[in-house]
């Protein structure tokens, strides 16, 4: 593809040679836009490709040299070409003599002054006596000024001159450039650098300048002869046709074409192109050198109606909103059945519901797709269930030939399994074999003909040992089912839940989802909700152990009567609480909390602590005030000089160390009359070093310091919030631990996302994870970027070529650990030690063997590879999180 003249070349000498026609100059009209030093995934590749295709930039001997600094004469030349003003170039005789530039650049300088891209007096004043204006390196603030003027926004920049830029080094920005910096940042053409600085005098690289002008193209329409934007009307393996400016323009698609989308900096593929979407294409001798999807939404409008009949003259007569409307189609109109398979117009049946999609980009608005949504169907058949939608009340059935049809069902539809009527269609499993009958498009009967696993919902009524379970189903009817030998019990917050943890009660048992095997036994019980009620701030009036009868009074002086039983769970200041132990504490006046259904107590807590936020301390009156979660304030007295103060990580803590608003736990004396210990709740993030399952003790590391503590009394949670056991905690995991003083009260495993940065801005980070999915992280609560030993609180250093590990810190901020890359050649894989061995760069390199775990992501592009598939001399990039190998990418 022939790229017109060079803009960002190797310097004034090269331009002069080119202008003189020197045979020694290696400026070439590349047959491809691929520069050997711009690799796939390079952060600016999109912008370099685009401007190269548009003829604004050209490389040098097949290279672009993206990291080289740009001179002022090169930048001003690029600005003229960006503005599509080359046709106005003169001979350069009028170029200011006191602004020294190479001969090649004089016409560009002359025109730049005429177009007021630069102010001559301003530029001369800023140039030293012995300094060449043209060869002077372009600074960031100077480029911002040129770019904003090239976009025709000089007035906006002058209006913004008095506004604060928000950068920490604002004082270093020249006063005359401040408004231009503001506008450039507002338009998101440029951003600050690390440390919330703009670095106004920093040098601009060739890649950066290409990016600035490429982004600026969103705000102007220069009218390049080779750039077309329109709607895709034809798309084949090697041809693209756009409807643009009322005409059709076709391009050849070949191996030299590159593809991008508007909202991504990463190269995409031809698969992103779809009919009737908005696309920009740059023409190079009939080929599409650069193709960008500008709007992935198909430019079609959709109308649904009833087909009355097909008329002569390629016309469809339809009833839409009680109006008769005619649509004219032609040979290019596609006709599809309900499954998206092509049909002929003769296959359309009257009174069927069809959807007509018409293009919106021309005055004709002709139909391009006509698809049957539903036709009148009366039939019986056999098949398998492909999908069930309770929202739409539809069931999709696949027949023996693989075709699928969707049918409505209603309250009159009969659904049968093993001669039993099913209560709802939600019990039908995908893949079930069925016989069915349809009348007027509605399923009248559906019979499941083979055994299947299914799920039902209901409310537990009773549990007879480990054999039978009774429940009220979703239709309100009582059912009894037998239990499998070892049914799985899932209750949020309880690890290894058992049948005894279920609440079966006529007045308010657990809401459950039951999984039934093909022989109708319950194999799994998931508790989805509990109907119990909790009462706090109760005082014991009387407890009769013989009858396990409890009488209490609440804060409103209302009396309540309850009954305890052997299933009542108790909690008091003991690591091994028992019902008999709790009974001995239920003396008159004792403060308790209960969870109950009716008069049955499910759990009872003898109050031994209050949790809330610290309000104040009155050392004269020896009182501590705490705001409880209910919104009430409780005041506790203490004895002695002060209560015991516990703060994790701080020895000899005092009341003065506790700040107002900090979460605390107040531990009471055995008589509940005085405050003994005030423990501050602290959240800390660690990496697990080792786990001792026998005594529930773990060793962790944070900031290079290791700690040991017990978690036997802590609530243990997975990253999804489900309860886990100590044995589920593994070395290498990241955990958040909440301490009440020095004791761990809860531990949760932190989710780590490993992947590649797709995009990042001040608001969000989007990462393509190792699983292939995209995950978006909000940066609203703060961000920390860790790259090696350097830590920053901004995102300026992140690029789309970075591979990262992302996690949330305890305060909700995002921590982005940039994985350390190592590019080497593969030597071999040691299957015994499970290590990748690479060729060393020199004999002094000792670190050349790396352990591969089952979690190590090994791939080439989006294809996952086995470690055994890596061959000697394969080029690979290894990525490390700390010392751990987490990714191997084959080049």
Secondary structure, 3 states (H helix, E strand, C coil): CCCCCCCCCCCHHHHHHHHHCCCCCCCCCCCCCCCCCCCCCCCCHHHHHHHHHCCCCCCECCECCCCCECEHHHHHHHHHHHCCCHHHCCCCCCCCCCCCCCHHHHHHHHHHHHCCCCCHHHHHHCCCCCCCCCCCECEHHHHHHHHHHHCCCHHHHHHCCCCCCCCCCHHHCCHHHHHHHHHHHHCCCCCCECCCECCCCCECEHHHHHHHHHHHHHHCCCCCCCEEEEEEEEECCCEEEEEECCEEEEEECCCCCEEEECCCCCCCCHHHCCCCCEEEEEEECCEEEEEEEEECCCCEEEEEEEEEEEECCCEEEEEECCEEEEEECCCCCEEECCCCCECCHHHCCCCCEEEEEEECCCCCCCEEEEEEEECCCCEEEEEEEEEEECCCCEEEEECCCCCEEEEECCCCCEEEECCEECCCHHHCCCCCEEEEEEECCEEEEEEECCCCCEEEEEEEEEEECCCEEEEEECCCCEEEEEEEEEEEEEECCECCCCHHHCCCCCCCCCEEEEEECCCCCEEEEEEEECCCEEEEEEEEEEEECCCCEEEEECCCCCEEEEECCCCCEEECCCCCCCHHHHHCCCCCCCEEEEEEECCEEEEEEECCEEEEEEEEEECCCCEEEEEECCCCEEEEEECCCCCEEEECCECCCCHHHCCCCCEEEEEECCCCCCEEEEEEEEEEEEEEEEEECCCCEEEEEECCEEEEEECCCCEEECCCCCECCHHHCCCCCEEEEEEECCEEEEEEECCCEEEEEEEECCCEEEEEECCCCEEEEECCCCEEEEECCEEECCCCCCCCCCEEEEEECCCCCEEEEECEEEEEEEEEEECCCCEEEECCCCCCCCCCEEECCCCCEEEECCEECCHHHCCCCCEEEEEEECCEEEEEEEC
